[in-house]
Amino acid sequence: MASKITSAIINPTLTHKATVIFLHGLGDSGHGWSFMAEQFKSMGHVKWIFPNAPIAPVTANNNFKMPSWFDIYSFNNLNKQDEEGILNCVNIIHHLIDAEIAAGISSDKILIGGFSQGCMASLFAGLTYPKRLAGIMGHSGFLPLEHKFPESLSSFARSIPIFLAYMNNDPIIPRALASASAEYMKQKLLLKCMDKLYDGDMHSPTPESFLDMYKFAVSTIGTA
């Protein structure tokens, strides 16, 4: 499955020293998030990879086919999760990381993240990848498949900084779910998770949360 994934790629303007892999949310595309490379242009040493999800039917949307990293059974019960689909997506992310390492980038210079579905998959992928990553950056999501932890944690997971942003009145990902997930990662899994709540009633970043993602990225992989 990983070999069929295409990505919007923004190459570094300077010597390639770090990579960011960022996954979009349901119904979106990698190109839909490629503006990050321009907004974060002080990071000229970074290669940006914005993968495109496969087109698949989504149960919660009456089986309508759309870009989706995994199935969503119900927007009213996000605890019922597509385990097989999530693990397939995690495999895709791990393959993308492997490719960057094979190209000469140290794993601790690779930052992964995503929005909504992409956030969920990135959290699981980062915590289970068998090498130390630079960080995990998520917005409007939560850690899926909690029952697989802590057993699935890699030996490096507790050294990886995590940033999770979420909205006060998000109509898709409830604040309580994102907050509870952050507490679970901090208190139960003992991870280096920093979470932050933002005012708003949209399922999207705000200028403030976007700026904080930039600051987190700089703190993990630096500027040019």
WOMO-V647256 format. One line per field, one symbol per residue. ss: DSSP state (a for helix, b for strand, c for the rest). phi: phi as a letter, one per 40 degrees, with the letter a starting at -180 (. if undefined). burial: + if it has 16 or more other ideal C-beta (glycine too) atoms within 10 Angstrom, else -. A space follows every 10 residues. Layout:
BEGIN
ss=???
phi=???
burial=???
END
This chain:
BEGIN
ss=caaaccbbbb cccccccbbb bbbccccccc aaacaaaaac cccccbbbbb bcccbbbbaa accbbbbccc cbcccccccc bcaaaaaaaa aaaaaaaaaa aaccccaaab bbbbbcaaaa aaaaaaaacc ccccbbbbbc cccccaaacc ccccccaaac bbbbbbbccc ccccaaaaaa aaaaaaaacc cbbbbbbbcc ccccccaaaa aaaaaaaaaa accc
phi=.ccccbacbb cccbdcbabb bbbccdgbac ccbccdcccb cccccbcbbb cbcccacbdc bfgccacaca cbcaccaccc bcdccccccd cccccccdcc ccchccdcbb bbaibfdccd cccccccbcc bcccibbbbf aaccfdccbc dcdccbdcbc cbbbbaccbc cbbddccccc cccccccccf ccbbbacbci bbcacbdccc ccccccdccc bgbc
burial=----+-++-+ -+---+++++ ++++++-+-+ --++-++--+ --+-++++++ ++++---+-+ ------++++ ++-----+-- ++--++++++ -+++-++--+ ----+-++++ ++++++++++ +++++++++- --++++++++ ++++++-++- ---+-++--+ +++++++--+ -++----+-- ++-+++--+- +-+-+--+-+ --+-+---++ -+++-++--+ +---
END
